[in-house]
Amino acid sequence: MSAKKIHLLASVPRHGEAIAKLRAPGDAVLVERGVTRAIVFSCPCGCGESFPINLDSRAGPAWRLYQGHSAGITLFPSIWRESGCRSHFIVWRGRFYMFGAYDDDFERASLAPEVQTALTSSVKDALPASGLVPFSEIAGKINAVPWDVLLICRKLVKVGAAREGTGKLQGMFGRPNAPNSGKT
């Protein structure tokens, strides 16, 4: 059975202690020794495997952890297991969004109205006048969670207030093209 929500169980100093606490799909334990080093998950797909996600950039490529008072844990970028079950998913606001079986879940997600209103204004202001930039760059510019910004960008595209690239440029956004002035 797959998990939809993260169950953050504890914070421990060692990886082995983290694994010992995992019981069910979606269980997670932070490994912290002075700083947050990793998060260890029981795979949300239900395959029974556990795996660590590096959160310490001093130890190599690392995911970014966002923790909010009510928003739950968010990780960026997505997690794509290259072995075992090969699951690919997003951890956003305390939930798992699995690619494949649940592609539409992310698109149907929403933010609290006051968060969405404030973030929409900031994202609109941060869109480049020409060209396209990755949603993660927009998020960095306005100090926001990248998945929040992606959701807002996609909503702006739907109402014609932004444009998204296609193919290799998918996930990159800019202001909508100026209407044709009729000049040739």
Secondary structure, 3 states (H helix, E strand, C coil): CCCCECEEEEEECCHHHHHHHCCCCCEEEEEECCCEEEEEEECCCCCCCEEEEECCHHHCCCCEEEEECCCEEEEECCEECCCCCCCEEEEECCEEEECCCCHHHHHHCCCCHHHHHHHHHHHHHHCCCCCCEEHHHHHHHHCCCHHHHHHHHHHHHHCCCCEECCHHHCCEEECCCCCCCCCC
